[in-house]
Amino acid sequence: GVGLLLPYPMEAKNPALNSCRVNGGTLMLSSQQDAESRRKRKMAEITQALSMTPVDVAALRRMAISEGGLLTDEIRCKVWPRLLNVPVDSIPENLDEVQRENNKDYNQVLLDVQRSLRRFPPGMPDEQREGLQEELIDIILRVLQKNPQLHYYQGYHDIVVTFLLVLGERLATALVEKLSTHHLRDFMDPTMDNTKHILNYLMPIIERVNTEVYDFMQQAEVGTIFALSWLITWFGHVLSDFRHVVRLYDFFLACHPLMPIYFAAVIVLYREEEVLDCECDMAMLHHLLSQIPQDLPYETLISRAGDLFVQFPPSELAKEAAQQRSQQTAASTFKDFELASAQQRPDAVLRRRRKEQEQQQKKTPVEAQSGTMAVVQPTARRFVRLAVMGLTVALGAAALAVVNSALEWAPKLDLLFP
């Protein structure tokens, strides 16, 4: 106890403490050097994959998924087109003229772009930002003009601005068009049926990993609306640090188009304690889940999403997602999609309270006093969790499987969701 009261200068005279400080500094320096050497090695591997004939796209996918992603925007300019199979040489030098007059989407696009100030780097001069906003409007209208089967949705501009800031207008136009006719195709239908269908994959993933969280969410009737903006903007709308956004885009571009829904599930599972501590109430839980934390451990979560994809591939979840589609919960009706409302519906609340009171009355006195929620299949849940954690942390096996499945899906992306 006395040692704690010693003033700092006296501590400093202690040779053992000095040696600790020196060693601590050495360790920090050594880990910085390790990180730097890993970074250099990765850059060399990316350069090598790009210089091969034909380009080693599988290696580029692995690099985009593994820790740190593609590292710099300069590298992204070379690799993102390869991941989307867009031949850069064939992109025309001069972009198509954009017809803003009498364009049915122009007013909505303009409004959304004007509201997107926070998506531009802080401190960027107004003139430069306004120029980029004009380019952003042009990219969106150009892609829609060329592909009349696509329908604009609010949130699309959040994806397009990421490509614009990383690639510039010419390259961004070509990649956004490819992305819109493939990965984002289902969000660009006239109705939101397919978007709702993709959201229906969320709960089956959560159920397989953590039945306690799944049961709690089902009991609260929270639905999946909280993840809508995550999914349709690839998290661009909800993350404030641009570095995290582009790191996720590296991952998503290298993977199966459903990977963003696995990442959404991983975020919910990571917040298990917060979820279970929340009141079991639709509005409260919706509010908690829709406020995404900004300090997420992205590399760990990316690795975990890759693991879950390998363990529970979409083909395994498709049947349950289809069942959910046919019996939508109250929180997933189209009305709620339009309103995206966190308001409680009084009838649902009354029904739930009545149900809880009936259950409470059926309990034995001991159970009623403890008031604990029954946990379904705790042993099964523990085994699943151990299996998932044990699969891989460094994303070795998972990266390989995700890459293989992405390559396998690549030619038939447009047949994805029948």
Disulfide bonds with the S-S distance in Angstrom:
none
